[in-house]
Amino acid sequence: MTAITVTDRPDDQRFEAADADGTVLGVAAYERRPGVVVFTHTEVDPEHEGHGVGSTLVREALDAVRAAGDRIDPQCRFVRAFVAEHPDYADLVADDAR
């Protein structure tokens, strides 16, 4: 698998997963509310689906949210499924998003 770097792009309201050349392979769009990051949509370039890009993107985005002391509202079905499959992230889900 290609090395992936995940970067928060707050001006664009999204996390981006890029390869070593800087090519964006996937994005996790969000909206911010006070103390909560609302994940609205996750998309991976079709050529890179099934190679762990989406999981790496969401894992690192959730780790960044945790490090900032915020919670999440996983409106995006991919993020919701990721949290369901990785219960160690369940504590990030905001109470009003359950």
DRENTISE-651354 format. One record per residue: x, y, z of N, C-alpha, C in turn; chain; residue number from 0. Coordinates in Angstrom, 1 decimal. Atoms other than C-alpha are relative to their C-alpha. Layout:
REC | X | Y | Z | X | Y | Z | X | Y | Z | A | NUM $
...
This chain:
REC | 0.8 | -1.2 | 0.0 | 0.0 | 0.0 | 0.0 | 0.9 | 1.2 | 0.0 | A | 0 $
REC | -0.6 | -1.3 | 0.1 | 1.1 | 3.5 | -0.8 | 0.0 | 0.7 | 1.3 | A | 1 $
REC | 0.0 | -0.9 | -1.2 | 2.2 | 5.8 | 2.1 | -1.1 | 1.1 | -0.2 | A | 2 $
REC | 1.1 | -1.0 | 0.1 | -0.8 | 8.0 | 2.9 | 0.2 | 1.0 | 1.1 | A | 3 $
REC | -0.1 | -1.1 | -1.0 | -0.6 | 11.4 | 4.7 | -1.4 | 0.6 | 0.1 | A | 4 $
REC | 1.3 | -0.6 | -0.2 | -3.8 | 12.8 | 6.2 | 0.2 | 1.4 | 0.6 | A | 5 $
REC | -0.2 | -1.4 | -0.4 | -4.1 | 16.5 | 6.5 | -1.4 | 0.7 | 0.2 | A | 6 $
REC | 1.3 | -0.8 | -0.2 | -6.9 | 18.7 | 8.0 | 0.1 | 1.3 | -0.8 | A | 7 $
REC | 0.1 | -1.3 | 0.8 | -7.9 | 21.5 | 5.6 | -1.2 | 0.8 | 0.5 | A | 8 $
REC | 1.2 | -0.6 | -0.6 | -10.1 | 23.6 | 7.8 | -0.7 | 1.1 | -0.9 | A | 9 $
REC | 0.6 | -1.0 | 0.9 | -10.6 | 26.3 | 5.2 | -0.9 | -0.7 | -1.1 | A | 10 $
REC | 0.8 | 0.8 | 0.9 | -12.1 | 23.6 | 2.9 | -1.0 | -0.9 | 0.7 | A | 11 $
REC | 0.8 | 0.9 | -0.8 | -13.8 | 21.8 | 5.8 | 0.1 | -1.4 | -0.4 | A | 12 $
REC | -0.2 | 1.4 | 0.3 | -12.3 | 18.5 | 5.1 | 1.4 | -0.5 | 0.4 | A | 13 $
REC | -1.2 | 0.7 | -0.2 | -9.6 | 16.0 | 5.9 | 0.4 | -0.6 | -1.4 | A | 14 $
REC | -0.4 | 0.6 | 1.3 | -7.6 | 14.9 | 2.8 | 1.1 | -1.1 | 0.3 | A | 15 $
REC | -1.0 | 1.0 | 0.0 | -5.7 | 11.7 | 2.3 | 0.8 | 0.1 | -1.3 | A | 16 $
REC | -0.8 | -0.2 | 1.3 | -2.8 | 12.1 | -0.2 | 1.2 | -1.0 | 0.0 | A | 17 $
REC | -1.2 | 0.9 | 0.1 | 0.0 | 9.9 | -1.5 | 1.2 | 0.8 | 0.1 | A | 18 $
REC | -1.3 | -0.6 | -0.1 | 3.7 | 10.7 | -1.4 | 0.2 | 1.2 | -1.0 | A | 19 $
REC | -0.1 | -1.0 | 1.1 | 3.3 | 12.8 | -4.6 | -0.9 | 1.2 | 0.3 | A | 20 $
REC | 0.9 | -1.0 | -0.3 | 0.6 | 14.9 | -3.0 | -1.4 | -0.1 | -0.7 | A | 21 $
REC | 1.3 | 0.3 | 0.7 | -2.2 | 13.4 | -5.1 | -1.1 | -0.4 | 1.0 | A | 22 $
REC | 1.0 | 0.3 | -1.0 | -5.4 | 13.5 | -3.1 | -0.8 | -1.3 | -0.4 | A | 23 $
REC | 0.6 | 1.3 | 0.3 | -6.8 | 10.0 | -2.9 | -1.4 | -0.1 | 0.6 | A | 24 $
REC | 1.3 | 0.0 | -0.6 | -9.8 | 10.7 | -0.6 | -0.2 | 1.2 | 0.9 | A | 25 $
REC | 0.4 | -1.2 | -0.9 | -11.6 | 13.3 | 1.5 | -1.1 | -0.4 | 0.9 | A | 26 $
REC | 1.1 | 0.2 | -1.0 | -13.7 | 13.3 | 4.6 | -0.5 | 1.5 | 0.3 | A | 27 $
REC | 0.5 | -1.3 | -0.2 | -15.9 | 16.4 | 4.6 | -0.7 | 0.2 | 1.3 | A | 28 $
REC | 0.6 | -0.2 | -1.3 | -17.1 | 18.0 | 7.8 | -0.5 | 1.4 | 0.1 | A | 29 $
REC | 0.4 | -1.3 | -0.5 | -18.8 | 20.9 | 9.4 | 0.3 | 0.1 | 1.5 | A | 30 $
REC | -0.4 | -0.1 | -1.4 | -17.8 | 22.3 | 12.7 | -1.2 | 0.7 | 0.8 | A | 31 $
REC | 0.8 | -0.7 | -1.0 | -20.1 | 23.1 | 15.6 | 0.9 | 0.1 | 1.3 | A | 32 $
REC | -0.8 | -0.1 | -1.2 | -18.8 | 24.2 | 19.0 | 0.3 | -1.4 | 0.7 | A | 33 $
REC | -0.4 | 1.3 | -0.6 | -16.9 | 21.1 | 20.3 | -0.4 | -1.3 | -0.7 | A | 34 $
REC | 0.4 | 1.2 | 0.8 | -18.3 | 18.8 | 17.6 | 0.4 | 0.2 | -1.5 | A | 35 $
REC | -0.3 | 0.1 | 1.4 | -17.1 | 17.8 | 14.2 | -1.0 | -0.9 | -0.7 | A | 36 $
REC | 1.1 | 0.8 | 0.6 | -20.0 | 16.7 | 12.0 | 0.6 | -0.5 | -1.3 | A | 37 $
REC | -0.5 | 0.6 | 1.3 | -18.7 | 14.3 | 9.3 | -1.2 | -0.2 | -0.9 | A | 38 $
REC | 1.2 | 0.0 | 0.9 | -21.0 | 14.7 | 6.3 | 0.2 | -0.9 | -1.2 | A | 39 $
REC | -0.2 | 0.8 | 1.2 | -19.4 | 12.7 | 3.5 | 1.5 | -0.4 | -0.1 | A | 40 $
REC | -1.4 | 0.6 | 0.3 | -16.3 | 10.5 | 2.8 | 0.0 | -0.5 | -1.4 | A | 41 $
REC | -0.2 | 0.5 | 1.4 | -15.1 | 9.8 | -0.7 | 1.4 | -0.4 | -0.3 | A | 42 $
REC | -1.3 | 0.5 | 0.4 | -12.2 | 7.8 | -2.0 | 0.0 | -0.1 | -1.5 | A | 43 $
REC | -0.1 | 0.2 | 1.4 | -11.0 | 7.9 | -5.6 | -0.2 | -1.4 | -0.4 | A | 44 $
REC | 0.3 | 1.4 | 0.4 | -12.4 | 4.8 | -7.3 | 1.2 | -0.9 | -0.2 | A | 45 $
REC | -1.2 | 0.8 | 0.3 | -9.0 | 3.7 | -8.4 | 0.7 | -0.5 | 1.3 | A | 46 $
REC | -0.7 | 0.3 | -1.3 | -7.9 | 3.5 | -4.7 | -0.9 | -0.6 | 1.0 | A | 47 $
REC | 0.9 | 0.7 | -0.9 | -11.0 | 1.9 | -3.2 | 0.5 | -1.4 | 0.3 | A | 48 $
REC | -0.4 | 1.4 | -0.3 | -10.4 | -1.3 | -1.3 | 1.5 | -0.1 | 0.4 | A | 49 $
REC | -1.4 | 0.1 | -0.4 | -6.8 | -0.4 | -0.4 | 0.3 | 0.7 | 1.3 | A | 50 $
REC | -0.2 | -0.6 | -1.3 | -7.3 | 1.1 | 3.0 | 0.0 | 1.5 | 0.1 | A | 51 $
REC | -0.1 | -1.4 | 0.0 | -7.4 | 4.7 | 2.0 | -1.1 | 0.6 | 0.9 | A | 52 $
REC | 1.1 | -0.5 | -0.8 | -10.8 | 5.4 | 3.5 | 0.2 | -0.3 | 1.5 | A | 53 $
REC | -0.2 | 0.3 | -1.4 | -10.0 | 3.6 | 6.8 | 1.1 | 0.8 | 0.6 | A | 54 $
REC | -1.1 | -0.8 | -0.4 | -6.7 | 5.4 | 7.1 | -0.4 | 1.5 | 0.2 | A | 55 $
REC | 0.6 | -1.3 | -0.1 | -8.4 | 8.7 | 6.4 | -0.8 | 0.3 | 1.2 | A | 56 $
REC | 0.9 | -0.2 | -1.1 | -11.1 | 8.3 | 8.9 | 0.7 | -0.3 | 1.4 | A | 57 $
REC | -0.8 | 0.2 | -1.2 | -8.8 | 6.8 | 11.6 | 0.8 | 1.2 | 0.4 | A | 58 $
REC | -0.9 | -1.1 | -0.3 | -6.4 | 9.7 | 11.4 | -0.9 | 1.3 | 0.3 | A | 59 $
REC | 0.9 | -1.2 | -0.2 | -9.3 | 12.3 | 11.2 | -0.6 | -0.1 | 1.4 | A | 60 $
REC | 0.6 | 0.2 | -1.3 | -10.9 | 10.8 | 14.3 | 1.1 | 0.2 | 1.1 | A | 61 $
REC | -1.1 | -0.3 | -1.0 | -7.5 | 10.8 | 16.1 | 0.3 | 1.5 | 0.2 | A | 62 $
REC | -0.2 | -1.5 | -0.1 | -7.1 | 14.5 | 15.3 | -1.2 | 0.6 | 0.8 | A | 63 $
REC | 1.1 | -0.5 | -0.7 | -10.6 | 15.2 | 16.6 | 0.2 | -0.3 | 1.5 | A | 64 $
REC | -0.2 | 0.4 | -1.4 | -9.8 | 13.3 | 19.8 | 1.1 | 0.9 | 0.6 | A | 65 $
REC | -1.1 | -0.8 | -0.5 | -6.5 | 15.2 | 20.2 | -0.4 | 1.4 | 0.3 | A | 66 $
REC | 0.5 | -1.4 | -0.2 | -8.3 | 18.5 | 19.9 | -1.0 | 0.1 | 1.2 | A | 67 $
REC | 1.0 | 0.0 | -1.1 | -10.7 | 17.4 | 22.7 | -1.4 | 0.1 | -0.5 | A | 68 $
REC | 1.4 | -0.2 | 0.5 | -13.8 | 17.5 | 20.4 | -0.6 | -1.4 | -0.1 | A | 69 $
REC | 0.8 | 1.3 | 0.2 | -16.5 | 14.9 | 19.7 | -0.4 | 0.0 | -1.4 | A | 70 $
REC | 0.5 | 0.1 | 1.3 | -18.1 | 13.8 | 16.5 | -1.5 | -0.3 | -0.1 | A | 71 $
REC | 1.4 | 0.4 | 0.4 | -21.5 | 13.5 | 14.8 | 0.2 | -0.7 | -1.3 | A | 72 $
REC | -0.3 | 0.7 | 1.3 | -21.0 | 10.8 | 12.2 | -1.2 | -0.2 | -0.9 | A | 73 $
REC | 1.1 | 0.0 | 0.9 | -23.7 | 11.7 | 9.7 | 0.4 | -0.8 | -1.3 | A | 74 $
REC | -0.5 | 0.8 | 1.2 | -21.6 | 10.1 | 6.9 | -0.1 | -1.5 | 0.4 | A | 75 $
REC | 0.2 | 1.4 | -0.2 | -22.4 | 6.4 | 6.6 | 1.3 | -0.7 | 0.2 | A | 76 $
REC | -1.3 | 0.7 | -0.1 | -18.7 | 5.4 | 6.1 | 0.6 | 0.3 | 1.4 | A | 77 $
REC | -0.6 | -0.3 | -1.3 | -17.6 | 7.2 | 9.3 | -0.8 | -0.7 | 1.1 | A | 78 $
REC | 0.8 | 0.7 | -1.0 | -20.6 | 5.7 | 11.2 | 0.3 | -1.5 | 0.0 | A | 79 $
REC | -0.4 | 1.4 | 0.1 | -19.7 | 2.2 | 10.0 | 1.4 | -0.2 | 0.6 | A | 80 $
REC | -1.4 | 0.1 | -0.6 | -16.0 | 2.8 | 10.9 | -0.1 | 0.0 | 1.5 | A | 81 $
REC | 0.2 | 0.0 | -1.5 | -17.0 | 3.7 | 14.5 | -0.6 | -1.2 | 0.5 | A | 82 $
REC | 0.7 | 1.3 | -0.4 | -19.3 | 0.7 | 14.7 | 1.0 | -1.2 | 0.0 | A | 83 $
REC | -1.0 | 1.1 | 0.1 | -16.4 | -1.6 | 13.6 | 1.2 | 0.2 | 0.9 | A | 84 $
REC | -1.1 | -0.3 | -0.9 | -13.9 | 0.1 | 15.9 | -0.5 | 0.7 | 1.3 | A | 85 $
REC | 0.7 | -0.5 | -1.2 | -15.6 | 0.5 | 19.3 | 0.9 | 0.9 | 0.9 | A | 86 $
REC | -0.8 | -0.9 | -0.8 | -12.5 | 2.3 | 20.7 | -0.2 | 1.5 | -0.4 | A | 87 $
REC | 0.3 | -1.4 | 0.4 | -13.8 | 5.4 | 18.8 | -1.4 | 0.4 | 0.5 | A | 88 $
REC | 1.4 | -0.2 | -0.4 | -17.4 | 5.1 | 20.2 | -0.1 | 1.2 | 1.0 | A | 89 $
REC | 0.1 | -1.0 | -0.9 | -16.6 | 7.5 | 23.0 | 0.1 | 1.4 | -0.6 | A | 90 $
REC | 0.0 | -1.3 | 0.7 | -16.1 | 10.3 | 20.4 | -1.3 | 0.5 | -0.4 | A | 91 $
REC | 1.3 | -0.3 | 0.5 | -19.7 | 10.2 | 19.4 | -0.7 | 0.9 | 1.0 | A | 92 $
REC | 0.7 | -1.0 | -0.9 | -21.5 | 13.3 | 20.8 | -1.3 | -0.6 | 0.5 | A | 93 $
REC | 1.2 | 0.6 | -0.6 | -24.4 | 12.4 | 23.1 | -1.2 | 0.3 | -0.9 | A | 94 $
REC | 1.2 | -0.3 | 0.8 | -26.9 | 14.2 | 20.8 | 0.1 | -0.6 | -1.4 | A | 95 $
REC | -0.1 | 0.7 | 1.3 | -25.6 | 12.2 | 17.8 | -0.2 | -1.5 | 0.1 | A | 96 $
REC | 0.1 | 1.4 | -0.2 | -26.3 | 8.8 | 19.2 | -1.4 | -0.5 | -0.4 | A | 97 $
